[in-house]
């Protein structure tokens, strides 16, 4: 039997936090070559220093990175460097690469919307556990965090932020967006409220999805989905 792990490292972090090409390059640079300054990280990631700084901050806030001062022996303030926090490392068995492979396979197979809906809905019901045991606000955060999303619900609206769809499948993020909406639909069906996703709007550029909930219907249907296009 295959064990399912909710961690992507030696410490549990949301997949969305590191499911970004720039952040992955930063982490791999630090793991393979040790502490580095912002300019070195920018070179490794192939982006501007200011871009690296914007990515380093949330990684540091999450306890993934730690600051240290390089001891050069020269006068003045020693240069600032970043290193992986003690006890944090990317395992060789990390699921990121496998996730990317599965996302590419999904795009190549080009499933129909009804197929994505069925798979995601059933997975959401499995994540939800015993029907009616918990409310959606209890089920949603942990279940979606395990899939790489930050989730919240209020007044019939579910908001997913930090969505990894564009990072994992940049050419067709709508496939993963639709799958995520179907998972929420399954969770809503097994929650105490017995709800269903009526409509969803996905914006891969801002990594944000908004889903409107309504009363559960007997027949399973394909969820209406609107995918916002990036402006030229």
N, C-alpha and C positions, 0 to 999 in steps of 0.2 A: 504494500500500500504506500502511495506517495504522500508524504507529509506536506501540508500547506503552511508556509511561513508568512507571517505578516511583517517581517523585517527585511530590509534591503542592505543591512550592514550588521556590525556587531552591536549597534544600538538602534532601537526602533525609531524610524523617522518616516514621515509621509513620503510616498513615492514622488508626489508632485514637486516636492522640495528639491529633488535632485534630478528629476526627469527633464533635464534641459541640457542641450549640447554643450553650452558654455560651462555650466556647473560641473558636468561630467568631466570635461577636459581639465578643469581646475583641480578636482579631486584626484583624478588619475595622475596629474603632474606632481601633486604633493605626496601621493602614496609611493610613486616610483622614484622620485628624486629628492624628496625631503622638503624642508621649509623653503619658502620663496617669498620675495617681495611682490608688490602689485605689478611692476613692470615685467617681471619674469612670468607671472601668471597670465598677463595680457599676451605675451609672446606665445605661451603654450596654448592659449585658447584662441589666438588669432583675432583678438578684438582690441579696442582701445582701453587704456587704463581706467577711464571713467566707467566703462561698461563692466569691467571686472569688479570695480569697487561696489557697484550696485548689486552684483551677485554674491560677493564675499560677505556683505553685511547680514543678509538673512541666514546664510550658512553659519556664521559666527553666533547669531542670536539663537539658533537651534542647537548649539553645542557641538556642531560638527567640526568647526575650525577654532583654533586658538591663536591668539597673538603672542608674539615673542620679539624681543629686541636682539638683533645680531650683535655679537661682541667682536668688534673690529680692532679695538685698542686705540682708535683715533679719537681725537677730541670732539666734543659736541654730542648731540643726541644720537644714539645708535639707531640705524635704520630699522624700520618695522618690517617684520616678516610674518607670514602665516604658516601654520602647520596643522595637520590633522589633530584633533583633540585626542588626548590619551584614551585608549580603548576603542577608538573609532577607526575603522578601515573598511575598504571595499573588499568583500570576499571574492575569491575566485569563482564561487558558486552564486555570485550576485544575479538577481533576476532581471536586471536592466537589459542585458544583451538578449536574453530569451524573450523579454517583452517586446523589444524592437523586432525580433524575428517573427513573433506571432502577429504583430501589427502588420508587417509587410505581407505575411501569408494571407491575412484577412483581406487586404487590398487586392492581392492577386486572385483570390477566389471570387471576389466581387459578389458577395451574398446579396440576396434580395432583402428589401426592408422587412418583410414578414419573417424572414429567417433570423435576422438580427434581433427583431423584437422577441421572438420565441426564446432564443438563447439567453438574451439578457434578462427577460422576465423570469425564466426558470432559475437562473443564477441568483437573482435578487430574492426569490422566495426561499432558496436554499440558505442564503446568508441570513435571512430573517428568522429562521428557526421555526419553532412551534407557532402556528397561526394564533394571533390575538394575545400573545404573551407580553408584548411590549408595544408602546406607542412609537410612532414614526420618528419623533424627535429623539428617542432613545436608540433606535436601530440605526438611523441614518449616518451619524458621524463616524462611528467605528467601521461600519460596513464599507462606506465610500472611501475612507482614509486608507483602508487595506487595498483599494484599487487605485490609489494615487490622487484622490480628489479631496478637497476640503468642502464639507457640506453643512448646510444649515437650513432650517425650515421654520416658517412663520406664516400664519394666516393663509394657509393653502398654497404657499409659494415655496418651492425648494430652490436654493441657490447653490450652485457648484462653482467653486473658485479654484484657481491654481490648476486648471484642467491640463493634463499632460497630452491631450489629443494631438495638438499641432507639433509638439516635440517628438512624439513617437511616430506619427504618420503625417508629415507636413503636407504631402500632396493630396491627401484625402482625409482630413480630420473629421469630416462629417460622419464617417463610418464609426469611429470610436465615440463621437458625441451621441449618435443614435443608440449605440450599445449601452452607454452609460445611462441614458434616459430610460431605456428598457429595464436596466437593473433597478433603478429607483422605482419604476412601475411595479416590479416584483416585490420590492420591500414594502411599498405602500399597500399592496394587496394583502400581505401577511400581517401588517400592523393592526393594532386594535381598531384604528379608525376605518379600515377597509376602504382605502382610497385608490385612485388610479391617476396616472399622468394624462392630462387632457391635451396639453400643448407644451412645446418646448422651443426655446430660442437659444441658439448657440453662437458664441462669438469667439472663435479660436484666437483671434488677434489679441484679445484681452484675457484669454484663458478663463472665460466666464460663461456659465450656462444658467438659464432661468427656466424652471419647469412649473407649470400651473397644475394643481391637483383638483380633482373633482370626485364625484361619487363613482364607485366601482361599477362596471358594467359586466353582465354575464359573459358576453362573447369577447374574446381577445381580438384586438385590432391593431393596425399599424399606427404608431403614434405620429401625429402631425409634427413636422420639424421644420424650423426656419433657420438656415445657416447664414449668418451675416458674412458678406464678402468684404475682403480687405480693400480699402480704397487705393486707387492707383496713385 
